[in-house]
Amino acid sequence: MSDLNRLESWASPLLQKLEPAERKKLARQLGTELRRSQRQRIADQRNPDGSAFAPRRAEAKTGRIRRKGMFTKLRTAKFLKTRYNANSVSVGFFGDIARLARVHQYGLRDRVARGGPEIQYEQRELVGFTSDDLDLIQQLLIDHLT
């Protein structure tokens, strides 16, 4: 996270000089681009560090569900949301779906169905910063300020 801290310390004084309406406009643009980046990374089934997602269990369903990539619904705008205001921007899962995303993000234990067996899920980082995301943020800030 040192790259993120460095970016924050570089951008913070510049952002404080902007009017709240301009910061909100920039936050909206940043959120949209970050959501697009996260959605593409989830579709490629890659963790933020570039490694591949852990594969599905061998005894998982076969056929149509098996052939489709994991998290096809989660990466839609209905579930992967952007929230922003003049002071912050966040991209992630909110509401009920956040529990499912958290289980996969951190590799926690959860029940497959109500009353069903408890399963240890593999860690698959759905949301996170890549070095390309940090470069994208920096470039959007520079473009907006010039």
C-alpha positions in Angstrom: 0.0 0.0 0.0 3.0 2.3 0.0 2.3 3.2 -3.6 -1.3 4.2 -2.7 0.0 6.3 0.3 2.5 8.0 -2.0 -0.2 8.8 -4.5 -2.5 10.1 -1.8 0.3 12.4 -0.4 1.0 13.7 -3.9 -2.7 14.3 -4.8 -4.1 15.6 -1.6 -2.7 19.2 -1.7 -3.8 19.4 -5.4 -7.3 18.2 -4.7 -7.8 20.6 -1.7 -7.4 23.5 -4.2 -10.4 22.3 -6.2 -14.0 23.4 -5.5 -16.3 20.7 -4.1 -18.2 20.5 -7.3 -15.0 19.9 -9.3 -13.8 17.3 -6.8 -17.2 15.5 -7.1 -17.0 15.5 -10.9 -13.4 14.1 -10.6 -14.6 11.4 -8.1 -17.3 10.3 -10.4 -14.9 9.9 -13.3 -12.4 8.1 -11.1 -15.1 5.8 -9.8 -16.3 4.9 -13.3 -12.9 4.1 -14.6 -11.9 2.1 -11.5 -15.2 0.1 -11.7 -14.5 -0.6 -15.4 -10.9 -1.8 -14.5 -12.2 -4.0 -11.6 -14.9 -5.5 -13.8 -12.3 -6.4 -16.5 -10.0 -7.9 -13.9 -12.8 -10.0 -12.5 -13.8 -11.1 -16.0 -10.1 -12.1 -16.6 -10.2 -13.9 -13.3 -7.1 -12.3 -12.0 -6.1 -11.1 -8.5 -4.7 -7.6 -8.1 -1.2 -9.0 -8.0 -1.7 -10.6 -11.4 -2.1 -14.2 -10.2 -5.0 -16.3 -11.4 -8.1 -16.9 -9.2 -8.1 -20.2 -7.4 -9.9 -22.7 -9.6 -13.3 -24.1 -8.7 -13.5 -27.3 -6.7 -13.2 -30.5 -8.8 -16.6 -31.7 -7.7 -18.3 -28.5 -8.9 -21.1 -28.5 -11.4 -20.3 -29.3 -15.0 -21.9 -28.0 -18.2 -23.0 -24.4 -18.8 -22.3 -23.1 -15.3 -18.8 -24.6 -15.3 -17.9 -23.1 -18.7 -18.9 -19.6 -17.8 -16.4 -17.6 -15.8 -16.9 -17.1 -12.1 -18.7 -14.0 -10.8 -20.5 -13.1 -14.0 -23.4 -11.4 -12.2 -21.2 -9.9 -9.5 -19.3 -7.8 -12.0 -22.4 -6.1 -13.4 -23.2 -2.5 -12.4 -26.1 -3.8 -10.4 -23.7 -5.3 -7.9 -20.3 -3.7 -8.4 -21.2 -0.2 -7.5 -19.5 3.2 -7.3 -20.2 5.7 -4.5 -18.7 9.1 -4.5 -18.9 12.6 -3.1 -16.6 15.6 -3.0 -14.4 14.0 -0.5 -14.2 10.3 -1.4 -14.8 7.7 -4.0 -15.4 4.0 -3.4 -15.9 1.0 -5.7 -17.2 -2.2 -4.2 -20.1 -4.4 -3.2 -22.7 -2.9 -1.0 -25.7 -4.4 0.8 -26.5 -8.1 0.9 -24.2 -9.1 -1.9 -21.2 -7.7 0.1 -21.3 -10.7 2.4 -20.8 -13.1 -0.5 -18.0 -10.9 -1.9 -16.3 -10.7 1.5 -16.3 -14.5 1.8 -14.4 -14.8 -1.5 -12.2 -11.7 -1.0 -10.8 -13.1 2.2 -11.3 -16.8 1.8 -13.7 -17.3 4.7 -16.0 -20.2 5.6 -19.7 -19.9 4.7 -22.7 -22.1 4.1 -23.5 -23.0 0.5 -27.2 -23.0 1.3 -29.3 -22.3 4.3 -28.9 -25.3 6.6 -26.3 -26.8 4.2 -22.7 -27.7 4.9 -20.1 -25.1 5.8 -17.4 -24.7 3.1 -14.0 -23.1 3.2 -13.8 -20.9 0.1 -10.5 -20.1 -1.6 -9.3 -16.5 -1.5 -10.2 -14.6 -4.7 -9.6 -10.9 -4.4 -12.5 -9.3 -6.2 -11.6 -5.7 -5.4 -8.1 -4.3 -5.1 -5.6 -1.9 -6.6 -3.2 -3.0 -9.4 -0.3 -0.9 -10.4 -2.2 -0.1 -13.6 -5.1 1.3 -11.4 -2.7 3.5 -9.6 -1.3 4.8 -12.9 -4.8 5.3 -14.1 -5.7 7.4 -11.0 -2.6 9.5 -11.4 -3.3 10.1 -15.1 -6.9 11.0 -14.5 -5.8 13.5 -11.9 -3.3 15.1 -14.2 -5.8 15.2 -17.1 -8.4 16.8 -14.8 -6.0 19.4 -13.4 -4.6 20.5 -16.7 
